């Protein structure tokens, strides 16, 4: 009988031990499964344009959340977490919940116009835009005889001269100097200015001035650059020169040598179209020439992507007013259809013979369109 009792007790002790072991394993595993459910802010960094609003959320918070701004002059926050950008600068927005504080760094960028200067031909229009589309500014022209502006920012050139277009919202007054050129002055070749923009093949065109003569050129191109970089350089390197025409050679570096990290033909064309549209906003009457990407042996693995990008860009330019696609690739092909190595200095950039073709095809097309012999 005693032996039976002992066995029974052993079974109870063993079962209890197994049960406790299970509980301990469950307790250890519990924090791991709950790790993905920590309380956290929906954003820890936020960039807002002046006067814009955006809501912050403290995810999985329990109980009341207390919101606070570290600098109410820069950004304010409501009791519900809605952040309101006020003045340019940076500040912390904090959320306090159950004794813990969660921080979001907020940067407020100033309200700005899409262009500081514009040149618009008489009878033409241009659109000025604020970088905060959610607000309604009050628009005005300092001289309606030169140009008028409606309350959407659409500018109409009326007569020759210059004026200031202003957009006013609360304490911010933004200005754009607009020029309407006189139609009475007949331009000669020397009056036509061209901005050359893009990457190394354009930057290294040392004979460009002679090729485009008698037009005046400003070569703003820079070796190794990408389309996305030029999106940030439009005002500084193109618009401020107020050119008669812009000649673009961009996209070759974006497509690269066909690596997985390089842009596809479709993406390259998309970025290039975005760049052209940005130029067009500030220079609505300026002629734009896009030179298709030239295939070369250094970029052999990207030939298919280059062909795709060029095809899309040719189609796009054909649908746009005052815009021209220049096919340079066809003139650099050997009889077998591959790039002619005798026209390249280093399997990437044109040599003297190659730039002679650029002079004939690129400069020749630009001068013909611009009415310069």
Short mmCIF file of the C-alpha atoms (twelve columns), coordinates in Angstrom:
data_MODEL
# 
_entry.id   MODEL 
# 
loop_
_atom_site.group_PDB 
_atom_site.id 
_atom_site.type_symbol 
_atom_site.label_atom_id 
_atom_site.label_alt_id 
_atom_site.label_comp_id 
_atom_site.label_asym_id 
_atom_site.label_seq_id 
_atom_site.Cartn_x 
_atom_site.Cartn_y 
_atom_site.Cartn_z 
_atom_site.pdbx_PDB_model_num 
ATOM 1   C CA . UNK A 1   0.000  0.000  0.000   1 
ATOM 2   C CA . UNK A 2   2.860  2.292  0.960   1 
ATOM 3   C CA . UNK A 3   4.534  1.672  -2.390  1 
ATOM 4   C CA . UNK A 4   1.329  2.626  -4.251  1 
ATOM 5   C CA . UNK A 5   1.122  5.883  -2.313  1 
ATOM 6   C CA . UNK A 6   4.732  6.703  -3.102  1 
ATOM 7   C CA . UNK A 7   4.228  6.059  -6.807  1 
ATOM 8   C CA . UNK A 8   1.102  8.217  -6.742  1 
ATOM 9   C CA . UNK A 9   3.008  11.051 -5.067  1 
ATOM 10  C CA . UNK A 10  5.814  10.730 -7.617  1 
ATOM 11  C CA . UNK A 11  3.301  11.043 -10.442 1 
ATOM 12  C CA . UNK A 12  1.846  14.169 -8.856  1 
ATOM 13  C CA . UNK A 13  5.288  15.713 -8.361  1 
ATOM 14  C CA . UNK A 14  6.334  14.833 -11.931 1 
ATOM 15  C CA . UNK A 15  3.129  16.278 -13.415 1 
ATOM 16  C CA . UNK A 16  3.494  19.435 -11.366 1 
ATOM 17  C CA . UNK A 17  7.095  19.859 -12.494 1 
ATOM 18  C CA . UNK A 18  6.131  19.424 -16.145 1 
ATOM 19  C CA . UNK A 19  3.317  21.934 -15.736 1 
ATOM 20  C CA . UNK A 20  5.606  24.504 -14.065 1 
ATOM 21  C CA . UNK A 21  8.234  23.983 -16.767 1 
ATOM 22  C CA . UNK A 22  5.570  24.688 -19.404 1 
ATOM 23  C CA . UNK A 23  4.526  27.868 -17.610 1 
ATOM 24  C CA . UNK A 24  8.138  29.065 -17.416 1 
ATOM 25  C CA . UNK A 25  8.659  28.435 -21.137 1 
ATOM 26  C CA . UNK A 26  5.477  30.324 -21.923 1 
ATOM 27  C CA . UNK A 27  6.533  33.214 -19.702 1 
ATOM 28  C CA . UNK A 28  9.925  33.381 -21.412 1 
ATOM 29  C CA . UNK A 29  8.370  33.310 -24.863 1 
ATOM 30  C CA . UNK A 30  5.737  35.924 -24.035 1 
ATOM 31  C CA . UNK A 31  7.975  39.029 -24.281 1 
ATOM 32  C CA . UNK A 32  9.270  37.858 -27.695 1 
ATOM 33  C CA . UNK A 33  5.788  37.567 -29.137 1 
ATOM 34  C CA . UNK A 34  4.840  40.896 -27.639 1 
ATOM 35  C CA . UNK A 35  7.989  42.647 -28.880 1 
ATOM 36  C CA . UNK A 36  6.322  43.687 -32.106 1 
ATOM 37  C CA . UNK A 37  3.516  45.373 -30.175 1 
ATOM 38  C CA . UNK A 38  5.481  48.092 -28.412 1 
ATOM 39  C CA . UNK A 39  4.016  51.550 -28.070 1 
ATOM 40  C CA . UNK A 40  5.562  53.823 -30.685 1 
ATOM 41  C CA . UNK A 41  4.959  56.976 -32.701 1 
ATOM 42  C CA . UNK A 42  3.720  56.714 -36.278 1 
ATOM 43  C CA . UNK A 43  6.694  58.910 -37.275 1 
ATOM 44  C CA . UNK A 44  9.905  59.835 -35.497 1 
ATOM 45  C CA . UNK A 45  10.952 62.398 -38.125 1 
ATOM 46  C CA . UNK A 46  8.633  64.701 -40.038 1 
ATOM 47  C CA . UNK A 47  9.212  67.380 -42.684 1 
ATOM 48  C CA . UNK A 48  6.396  69.876 -43.231 1 
ATOM 49  C CA . UNK A 49  6.020  72.940 -45.418 1 
ATOM 50  C CA . UNK A 50  5.028  76.087 -43.572 1 
ATOM 51  C CA . UNK A 51  1.278  76.251 -42.738 1 
ATOM 52  C CA . UNK A 52  0.702  72.565 -43.514 1 
ATOM 53  C CA . UNK A 53  -0.768 70.029 -41.065 1 
ATOM 54  C CA . UNK A 54  -0.214 66.348 -40.384 1 
ATOM 55  C CA . UNK A 55  -1.465 63.966 -37.733 1 
ATOM 56  C CA . UNK A 56  0.841  62.002 -35.456 1 
ATOM 57  C CA . UNK A 57  -0.361 58.818 -33.781 1 
ATOM 58  C CA . UNK A 58  0.955  57.010 -30.721 1 
ATOM 59  C CA . UNK A 59  0.286  53.429 -31.754 1 
ATOM 60  C CA . UNK A 60  -0.981 50.953 -29.134 1 
ATOM 61  C CA . UNK A 61  -1.039 53.614 -26.415 1 
ATOM 62  C CA . UNK A 62  -3.202 52.848 -23.369 1 
ATOM 63  C CA . UNK A 63  -5.028 55.614 -21.624 1 
ATOM 64  C CA . UNK A 64  -4.554 59.321 -22.122 1 
ATOM 65  C CA . UNK A 65  -1.778 60.704 -24.359 1 
ATOM 66  C CA . UNK A 66  -0.371 64.134 -23.564 1 
ATOM 67  C CA . UNK A 67  1.063  65.983 -26.579 1 
ATOM 68  C CA . UNK A 68  3.539  68.852 -26.337 1 
ATOM 69  C CA . UNK A 69  5.601  71.030 -28.706 1 
ATOM 70  C CA . UNK A 70  9.161  71.971 -27.797 1 
ATOM 71  C CA . UNK A 71  8.824  75.232 -29.749 1 
ATOM 72  C CA . UNK A 72  5.308  76.481 -30.451 1 
ATOM 73  C CA . UNK A 73  6.654  79.178 -32.776 1 
ATOM 74  C CA . UNK A 74  7.894  76.474 -35.151 1 
ATOM 75  C CA . UNK A 75  5.122  73.897 -34.808 1 
ATOM 76  C CA . UNK A 76  2.089  73.440 -32.587 1 
ATOM 77  C CA . UNK A 77  0.344  70.189 -31.721 1 
ATOM 78  C CA . UNK A 78  -3.270 69.597 -30.734 1 
ATOM 79  C CA . UNK A 79  -4.514 67.343 -27.928 1 
ATOM 80  C CA . UNK A 80  -5.249 64.769 -30.613 1 
ATOM 81  C CA . UNK A 81  -1.719 64.790 -32.109 1 
ATOM 82  C CA . UNK A 82  -2.344 66.994 -35.149 1 
ATOM 83  C CA . UNK A 83  0.853  68.950 -35.912 1 
ATOM 84  C CA . UNK A 84  0.571  72.434 -37.450 1 
ATOM 85  C CA . UNK A 85  3.678  73.929 -39.103 1 
ATOM 86  C CA . UNK A 86  4.055  77.644 -38.332 1 
ATOM 87  C CA . UNK A 87  7.559  79.040 -38.888 1 
ATOM 88  C CA . UNK A 88  10.688 77.588 -40.571 1 
ATOM 89  C CA . UNK A 89  12.900 75.696 -38.132 1 
ATOM 90  C CA . UNK A 90  13.069 72.471 -36.134 1 
ATOM 91  C CA . UNK A 91  11.485 71.339 -32.886 1 
ATOM 92  C CA . UNK A 92  10.473 68.267 -30.925 1 
ATOM 93  C CA . UNK A 93  6.909  67.032 -30.653 1 
ATOM 94  C CA . UNK A 94  6.528  64.731 -27.666 1 
ATOM 95  C CA . UNK A 95  3.823  62.286 -26.666 1 
ATOM 96  C CA . UNK A 96  3.645  61.204 -23.012 1 
ATOM 97  C CA . UNK A 97  1.823  58.020 -22.100 1 
ATOM 98  C CA . UNK A 98  1.953  56.034 -18.836 1 
ATOM 99  C CA . UNK A 99  5.112  57.791 -17.714 1 
ATOM 100 C CA . UNK A 100 7.040  57.277 -20.963 1 
ATOM 101 C CA . UNK A 101 7.910  60.001 -23.482 1 
ATOM 102 C CA . UNK A 102 8.047  59.467 -27.255 1 
ATOM 103 C CA . UNK A 103 9.750  62.032 -29.537 1 
ATOM 104 C CA . UNK A 104 9.245  63.126 -33.162 1 
ATOM 105 C CA . UNK A 105 11.667 65.641 -34.695 1 
ATOM 106 C CA . UNK A 106 9.786  68.095 -36.893 1 
ATOM 107 C CA . UNK A 107 11.429 70.250 -39.581 1 
ATOM 108 C CA . UNK A 108 9.397  73.090 -41.055 1 
ATOM 109 C CA . UNK A 109 10.462 74.297 -44.494 1 
ATOM 110 C CA . UNK A 110 9.523  77.824 -45.647 1 
ATOM 111 C CA . UNK A 111 6.641  78.499 -47.994 1 
ATOM 112 C CA . UNK A 112 8.055  79.048 -51.490 1 
ATOM 113 C CA . UNK A 113 7.100  79.706 -55.106 1 
ATOM 114 C CA . UNK A 114 7.968  77.331 -57.937 1 
ATOM 115 C CA . UNK A 115 10.036 80.081 -59.616 1 
ATOM 116 C CA . UNK A 116 11.776 83.295 -58.532 1 
ATOM 117 C CA . UNK A 117 12.004 84.604 -62.116 1 
ATOM 118 C CA . UNK A 118 9.981  83.963 -65.257 1 
ATOM 119 C CA . UNK A 119 10.249 84.991 -68.890 1 
ATOM 120 C CA . UNK A 120 6.970  84.660 -70.781 1 
ATOM 121 C CA . UNK A 121 6.230  85.700 -74.343 1 
ATOM 122 C CA . UNK A 122 3.335  88.084 -74.967 1 
ATOM 123 C CA . UNK A 123 0.086  86.147 -75.221 1 
ATOM 124 C CA . UNK A 124 1.523  83.084 -73.486 1 
ATOM 125 C CA . UNK A 125 0.738  81.772 -70.016 1 
ATOM 126 C CA . UNK A 126 2.673  80.182 -67.174 1 
ATOM 127 C CA . UNK A 127 1.673  78.598 -63.885 1 
ATOM 128 C CA . UNK A 128 3.219  79.635 -60.583 1 
ATOM 129 C CA . UNK A 129 2.709  77.200 -57.725 1 
ATOM 130 C CA . UNK A 130 3.276  77.158 -53.985 1 
ATOM 131 C CA . UNK A 131 5.083  74.219 -52.405 1 
ATOM 132 C CA . UNK A 132 2.065  73.852 -50.098 1 
ATOM 133 C CA . UNK A 133 -0.917 73.080 -52.370 1 
ATOM 134 C CA . UNK A 134 -3.370 72.994 -49.441 1 
ATOM 135 C CA . UNK A 135 -3.460 76.760 -48.888 1 
ATOM 136 C CA . UNK A 136 -5.193 79.475 -50.906 1 
ATOM 137 C CA . UNK A 137 -2.916 82.474 -51.374 1 
ATOM 138 C CA . UNK A 138 -3.948 85.898 -52.629 1 
ATOM 139 C CA . UNK A 139 -2.273 86.596 -55.986 1 
ATOM 140 C CA . UNK A 140 -1.542 90.001 -57.541 1 
ATOM 141 C CA . UNK A 141 0.518  91.665 -60.272 1 
ATOM 142 C CA . UNK A 142 2.425  94.908 -59.776 1 
ATOM 143 C CA . UNK A 143 1.619  95.895 -63.377 1 
ATOM 144 C CA . UNK A 144 -1.428 94.273 -65.034 1 
ATOM 145 C CA . UNK A 145 -0.405 95.959 -68.308 1 
ATOM 146 C CA . UNK A 146 2.602  93.635 -68.412 1 
ATOM 147 C CA . UNK A 147 1.027  90.499 -66.941 1 
ATOM 148 C CA . UNK A 148 -2.060 89.424 -65.054 1 
ATOM 149 C CA . UNK A 149 -2.464 86.574 -62.596 1 
ATOM 150 C CA . UNK A 150 -5.594 84.745 -61.457 1 
ATOM 151 C CA . UNK A 151 -6.180 83.225 -58.038 1 
ATOM 152 C CA . UNK A 152 -4.809 79.836 -59.106 1 
ATOM 153 C CA . UNK A 153 -1.392 81.343 -59.945 1 
ATOM 154 C CA . UNK A 154 -1.896 81.267 -63.716 1 
ATOM 155 C CA . UNK A 155 0.057  84.147 -65.257 1 
ATOM 156 C CA . UNK A 156 -0.849 85.700 -68.627 1 
ATOM 157 C CA . UNK A 157 1.687  87.908 -70.421 1 
ATOM 158 C CA . UNK A 158 -0.079 91.003 -71.770 1 
ATOM 159 C CA . UNK A 159 2.591  93.480 -72.886 1 
ATOM 160 C CA . UNK A 160 6.360  93.898 -72.957 1 
ATOM 161 C CA . UNK A 161 8.148  94.946 -69.794 1 
ATOM 162 C CA . UNK A 162 8.627  93.509 -66.336 1 
ATOM 163 C CA . UNK A 163 6.524  93.227 -63.212 1 
ATOM 164 C CA . UNK A 164 6.364  91.381 -59.917 1 
ATOM 165 C CA . UNK A 165 3.858  88.613 -59.287 1 
ATOM 166 C CA . UNK A 166 3.081  88.242 -55.589 1 
ATOM 167 C CA . UNK A 167 1.413  85.514 -53.551 1 
ATOM 168 C CA . UNK A 168 0.347  86.511 -50.035 1 
ATOM 169 C CA . UNK A 169 -0.727 84.106 -47.303 1 
ATOM 170 C CA . UNK A 170 -0.914 85.173 -43.667 1 
ATOM 171 C CA . UNK A 171 2.497  86.708 -42.816 1 
ATOM 172 C CA . UNK A 172 4.251  85.388 -45.936 1 
ATOM 173 C CA . UNK A 173 4.684  87.401 -49.136 1 
ATOM 174 C CA . UNK A 174 6.361  85.570 -52.012 1 
ATOM 175 C CA . UNK A 175 7.528  87.282 -55.193 1 
ATOM 176 C CA . UNK A 176 8.431  86.314 -58.741 1 
ATOM 177 C CA . UNK A 177 10.052 88.761 -61.177 1 
ATOM 178 C CA . UNK A 178 8.330  88.302 -64.554 1 
ATOM 179 C CA . UNK A 179 9.676  89.585 -67.856 1 
ATOM 180 C CA . UNK A 180 7.757  89.840 -71.115 1 
ATOM 181 C CA . UNK A 181 10.284 90.430 -73.942 1 
ATOM 182 C CA . UNK A 182 9.632  93.061 -76.560 1 
ATOM 183 C CA . UNK A 183 8.445  91.755 -79.912 1 
ATOM 184 C CA . UNK A 184 9.749  94.773 -81.807 1 
ATOM 185 C CA . UNK A 185 13.395 93.715 -81.520 1 
ATOM 186 C CA . UNK A 186 14.387 91.161 -84.120 1 
ATOM 187 C CA . UNK A 187 16.846 88.655 -82.760 1 
ATOM 188 C CA . UNK A 188 20.015 87.639 -84.541 1 
ATOM 189 C CA . UNK A 189 22.117 84.573 -83.859 1 
ATOM 190 C CA . UNK A 190 24.132 86.492 -81.263 1 
ATOM 191 C CA . UNK A 191 20.913 87.311 -79.379 1 
ATOM 192 C CA . UNK A 192 20.070 83.623 -78.968 1 
ATOM 193 C CA . UNK A 193 21.430 82.062 -75.781 1 
ATOM 194 C CA . UNK A 194 21.597 78.343 -75.187 1 
ATOM 195 C CA . UNK A 195 22.079 76.452 -71.937 1 
ATOM 196 C CA . UNK A 196 23.723 73.053 -72.366 1 
ATOM 197 C CA . UNK A 197 22.891 70.766 -69.455 1 
ATOM 198 C CA . UNK A 198 23.577 67.164 -68.536 1 
ATOM 199 C CA . UNK A 199 26.457 64.812 -67.881 1 
ATOM 200 C CA . UNK A 200 30.018 64.256 -69.109 1 
ATOM 201 C CA . UNK A 201 29.463 63.886 -72.866 1 
ATOM 202 C CA . UNK A 202 27.928 67.363 -72.858 1 
ATOM 203 C CA . UNK A 203 30.396 68.773 -70.299 1 
ATOM 204 C CA . UNK A 204 33.415 67.576 -72.314 1 
ATOM 205 C CA . UNK A 205 32.200 69.093 -75.596 1 
ATOM 206 C CA . UNK A 206 35.057 71.591 -75.820 1 
ATOM 207 C CA . UNK A 207 34.186 72.651 -79.375 1 
ATOM 208 C CA . UNK A 208 30.544 73.406 -78.521 1 
ATOM 209 C CA . UNK A 209 30.966 77.198 -78.745 1 
ATOM 210 C CA . UNK A 210 32.203 76.918 -82.323 1 
ATOM 211 C CA . UNK A 211 29.529 74.356 -83.203 1 
ATOM 212 C CA . UNK A 212 26.648 76.577 -82.013 1 
ATOM 213 C CA . UNK A 213 28.125 79.871 -83.290 1 
ATOM 214 C CA . UNK A 214 26.826 82.575 -83.666 1 
ATOM 215 C CA . UNK A 215 24.548 81.646 -80.738 1 
ATOM 216 C CA . UNK A 216 25.845 82.250 -77.230 1 
ATOM 217 C CA . UNK A 217 26.188 79.136 -75.060 1 
ATOM 218 C CA . UNK A 218 26.396 78.491 -71.332 1 
ATOM 219 C CA . UNK A 219 27.634 74.962 -70.679 1 
ATOM 220 C CA . UNK A 220 26.219 74.012 -67.266 1 
ATOM 221 C CA . UNK A 221 26.791 70.294 -67.756 1 
ATOM 222 C CA . UNK A 222 28.775 68.345 -65.167 1 
ATOM 223 C CA . UNK A 223 30.430 64.947 -65.468 1 
ATOM 224 C CA . UNK A 224 28.979 62.024 -63.553 1 
ATOM 225 C CA . UNK A 225 25.650 63.640 -62.798 1 
ATOM 226 C CA . UNK A 226 22.252 61.957 -62.611 1 
ATOM 227 C CA . UNK A 227 18.798 63.150 -63.667 1 
ATOM 228 C CA . UNK A 228 17.704 63.273 -60.014 1 
ATOM 229 C CA . UNK A 229 20.524 65.723 -59.278 1 
ATOM 230 C CA . UNK A 230 19.415 68.018 -62.080 1 
ATOM 231 C CA . UNK A 231 15.955 68.154 -60.530 1 
ATOM 232 C CA . UNK A 232 17.572 70.166 -57.715 1 
ATOM 233 C CA . UNK A 233 19.688 72.323 -60.057 1 
ATOM 234 C CA . UNK A 234 17.001 73.636 -62.429 1 
ATOM 235 C CA . UNK A 235 16.869 77.144 -60.986 1 
ATOM 236 C CA . UNK A 236 20.611 77.572 -60.369 1 
ATOM 237 C CA . UNK A 237 22.028 76.074 -63.558 1 
ATOM 238 C CA . UNK A 238 19.281 76.601 -66.139 1 
ATOM 239 C CA . UNK A 239 16.452 79.005 -65.272 1 
ATOM 240 C CA . UNK A 240 18.552 81.870 -63.905 1 
ATOM 241 C CA . UNK A 241 20.224 82.271 -67.318 1 
ATOM 242 C CA . UNK A 242 16.799 82.835 -69.006 1 
ATOM 243 C CA . UNK A 243 17.977 81.036 -72.169 1 
ATOM 244 C CA . UNK A 244 16.329 81.024 -75.568 1 
ATOM 245 C CA . UNK A 245 16.708 77.238 -75.611 1 
ATOM 246 C CA . UNK A 246 17.891 74.382 -73.411 1 
ATOM 247 C CA . UNK A 247 19.843 71.415 -74.801 1 
ATOM 248 C CA . UNK A 248 19.697 68.365 -72.489 1 
ATOM 249 C CA . UNK A 249 21.838 65.242 -72.474 1 
ATOM 250 C CA . UNK A 250 20.891 63.346 -69.306 1 
ATOM 251 C CA . UNK A 251 20.188 59.767 -68.314 1 
ATOM 252 C CA . UNK A 252 23.330 57.940 -69.418 1 
ATOM 253 C CA . UNK A 253 24.700 57.648 -65.876 1 
ATOM 254 C CA . UNK A 254 21.292 56.723 -64.449 1 
ATOM 255 C CA . UNK A 255 21.078 53.752 -66.817 1 
ATOM 256 C CA . UNK A 256 24.703 52.905 -66.023 1 
ATOM 257 C CA . UNK A 257 26.064 49.586 -67.193 1 
ATOM 258 C CA . UNK A 258 22.844 47.643 -66.715 1 
ATOM 259 C CA . UNK A 259 23.365 46.598 -63.088 1 
ATOM 260 C CA . UNK A 260 20.317 45.723 -60.986 1 
ATOM 261 C CA . UNK A 261 20.738 48.965 -59.045 1 
ATOM 262 C CA . UNK A 262 20.649 51.120 -62.202 1 
ATOM 263 C CA . UNK A 263 17.469 52.726 -63.511 1 
ATOM 264 C CA . UNK A 264 15.318 50.870 -66.000 1 
ATOM 265 C CA . UNK A 265 14.572 52.467 -69.347 1 
ATOM 266 C CA . UNK A 266 11.069 53.292 -68.146 1 
ATOM 267 C CA . UNK A 267 12.258 54.829 -64.870 1 
ATOM 268 C CA . UNK A 268 14.955 56.856 -66.604 1 
ATOM 269 C CA . UNK A 269 12.388 58.296 -69.018 1 
ATOM 270 C CA . UNK A 270 10.033 59.036 -66.122 1 
ATOM 271 C CA . UNK A 271 12.724 60.987 -64.261 1 
ATOM 272 C CA . UNK A 272 13.711 62.857 -67.427 1 
ATOM 273 C CA . UNK A 273 10.111 63.873 -68.129 1 
ATOM 274 C CA . UNK A 274 9.866  65.155 -64.552 1 
ATOM 275 C CA . UNK A 275 12.990 67.256 -65.133 1 
ATOM 276 C CA . UNK A 276 11.639 68.687 -68.381 1 
ATOM 277 C CA . UNK A 277 8.324  69.570 -66.724 1 
ATOM 278 C CA . UNK A 278 10.183 71.365 -63.951 1 
ATOM 279 C CA . UNK A 279 12.121 73.405 -66.503 1 
ATOM 280 C CA . UNK A 280 8.913  74.146 -68.387 1 
ATOM 281 C CA . UNK A 281 7.198  75.585 -65.287 1 
ATOM 282 C CA . UNK A 282 9.818  78.342 -65.022 1 
ATOM 283 C CA . UNK A 283 10.577 78.674 -68.737 1 
ATOM 284 C CA . UNK A 284 7.226  78.096 -70.465 1 
ATOM 285 C CA . UNK A 285 8.261  79.768 -73.736 1 
ATOM 286 C CA . UNK A 286 11.791 78.343 -73.961 1 
ATOM 287 C CA . UNK A 287 12.549 75.740 -76.626 1 
ATOM 288 C CA . UNK A 288 13.794 72.450 -75.189 1 
ATOM 289 C CA . UNK A 289 15.939 69.938 -77.094 1 
ATOM 290 C CA . UNK A 290 16.450 66.469 -75.643 1 
ATOM 291 C CA . UNK A 291 19.412 64.479 -77.001 1 
ATOM 292 C CA . UNK A 292 18.768 60.740 -76.766 1 
ATOM 293 C CA . UNK A 293 21.209 58.626 -74.746 1 
ATOM 294 C CA . UNK A 294 24.055 57.356 -76.941 1 
ATOM 295 C CA . UNK A 295 24.798 53.606 -76.585 1 
ATOM 296 C CA . UNK A 296 28.481 52.788 -76.113 1 
ATOM 297 C CA . UNK A 297 30.653 49.753 -75.388 1 
ATOM 298 C CA . UNK A 298 31.222 50.796 -71.769 1 
ATOM 299 C CA . UNK A 299 27.458 50.499 -71.261 1 
ATOM 300 C CA . UNK A 300 26.940 47.328 -73.307 1 
ATOM 301 C CA . UNK A 301 24.720 45.680 -70.678 1 
ATOM 302 C CA . UNK A 302 22.418 48.704 -70.714 1 
ATOM 303 C CA . UNK A 303 21.769 48.837 -74.465 1 
ATOM 304 C CA . UNK A 304 18.225 47.457 -74.130 1 
ATOM 305 C CA . UNK A 305 17.379 49.942 -71.356 1 
ATOM 306 C CA . UNK A 306 18.892 52.796 -73.375 1 
ATOM 307 C CA . UNK A 307 16.806 51.869 -76.404 1 
ATOM 308 C CA . UNK A 308 13.652 51.721 -74.273 1 
ATOM 309 C CA . UNK A 309 14.346 55.086 -72.628 1 
ATOM 310 C CA . UNK A 310 15.054 56.742 -75.995 1 
ATOM 311 C CA . UNK A 311 11.864 55.340 -77.509 1 
ATOM 312 C CA . UNK A 312 9.726  56.714 -74.657 1 
ATOM 313 C CA . UNK A 313 11.437 60.111 -74.766 1 
ATOM 314 C CA . UNK A 314 11.045 60.385 -78.543 1 
ATOM 315 C CA . UNK A 315 7.323  59.695 -78.209 1 
ATOM 316 C CA . UNK A 316 6.987  62.189 -75.346 1 
ATOM 317 C CA . UNK A 317 8.817  65.000 -77.163 1 
ATOM 318 C CA . UNK A 318 6.585  64.416 -80.178 1 
ATOM 319 C CA . UNK A 319 3.513  65.251 -78.090 1 
ATOM 320 C CA . UNK A 320 4.918  68.485 -76.612 1 
ATOM 321 C CA . UNK A 321 4.894  71.968 -78.075 1 
ATOM 322 C CA . UNK A 322 8.243  73.691 -78.595 1 
ATOM 323 C CA . UNK A 323 10.182 70.521 -77.745 1 
ATOM 324 C CA . UNK A 324 12.420 68.402 -79.960 1 
ATOM 325 C CA . UNK A 325 14.025 64.972 -79.707 1 
ATOM 326 C CA . UNK A 326 17.484 64.664 -81.271 1 
ATOM 327 C CA . UNK A 327 18.549 61.149 -82.261 1 
ATOM 328 C CA . UNK A 328 22.330 60.962 -81.966 1 
ATOM 329 C CA . UNK A 329 22.551 57.182 -81.472 1 
ATOM 330 C CA . UNK A 330 21.798 56.372 -85.118 1 
ATOM 331 C CA . UNK A 331 24.867 58.329 -86.252 1 
ATOM 332 C CA . UNK A 332 27.202 56.387 -83.949 1 
ATOM 333 C CA . UNK A 333 26.362 52.918 -85.265 1 
ATOM 334 C CA . UNK A 334 28.791 50.684 -87.142 1 
ATOM 335 C CA . UNK A 335 27.524 48.639 -90.148 1 
ATOM 336 C CA . UNK A 336 26.664 45.733 -87.824 1 
ATOM 337 C CA . UNK A 337 24.407 47.975 -85.705 1 
ATOM 338 C CA . UNK A 338 26.698 48.180 -82.679 1 
ATOM 339 C CA . UNK A 339 28.386 51.414 -81.521 1 
ATOM 340 C CA . UNK A 340 31.212 52.468 -83.849 1 
ATOM 341 C CA . UNK A 341 34.340 52.277 -81.674 1 
ATOM 342 C CA . UNK A 342 36.226 54.685 -83.959 1 
ATOM 343 C CA . UNK A 343 33.947 57.504 -82.718 1 
ATOM 344 C CA . UNK A 344 34.728 57.041 -79.018 1 
ATOM 345 C CA . UNK A 345 37.739 58.177 -77.025 1 
ATOM 346 C CA . UNK A 346 37.318 55.652 -74.204 1 
ATOM 347 C CA . UNK A 347 34.355 53.440 -75.116 1 
ATOM 348 C CA . UNK A 348 32.137 55.991 -73.327 1 
ATOM 349 C CA . UNK A 349 32.743 59.573 -74.501 1 
ATOM 350 C CA . UNK A 350 32.950 60.844 -78.106 1 
ATOM 351 C CA . UNK A 351 36.351 61.625 -79.566 1 
ATOM 352 C CA . UNK A 352 37.018 64.499 -81.995 1 
ATOM 353 C CA . UNK A 353 35.310 62.622 -84.828 1 
ATOM 354 C CA . UNK A 354 32.372 61.862 -82.555 1 
ATOM 355 C CA . UNK A 355 31.978 65.494 -81.521 1 
ATOM 356 C CA . UNK A 356 32.095 66.486 -85.181 1 
ATOM 357 C CA . UNK A 357 28.907 64.415 -85.534 1 
ATOM 358 C CA . UNK A 358 27.446 66.138 -82.471 1 
ATOM 359 C CA . UNK A 359 28.188 69.473 -84.148 1 
ATOM 360 C CA . UNK A 360 26.430 68.380 -87.324 1 
ATOM 361 C CA . UNK A 361 23.432 66.662 -85.727 1 
ATOM 362 C CA . UNK A 362 22.859 68.346 -82.349 1 
ATOM 363 C CA . UNK A 363 24.061 71.887 -83.031 1 
ATOM 364 C CA . UNK A 364 22.766 71.707 -86.605 1 
ATOM 365 C CA . UNK A 365 19.248 70.789 -85.437 1 
ATOM 366 C CA . UNK A 366 19.197 73.480 -82.748 1 
ATOM 367 C CA . UNK A 367 20.338 76.224 -85.136 1 
ATOM 368 C CA . UNK A 368 17.859 75.164 -87.806 1 
ATOM 369 C CA . UNK A 369 14.932 75.200 -85.374 1 
ATOM 370 C CA . UNK A 370 16.043 78.515 -83.847 1 
ATOM 371 C CA . UNK A 371 16.319 80.071 -87.323 1 
ATOM 372 C CA . UNK A 372 20.092 80.498 -87.289 1 
ATOM 373 C CA . UNK A 373 22.122 79.575 -90.352 1 
# 
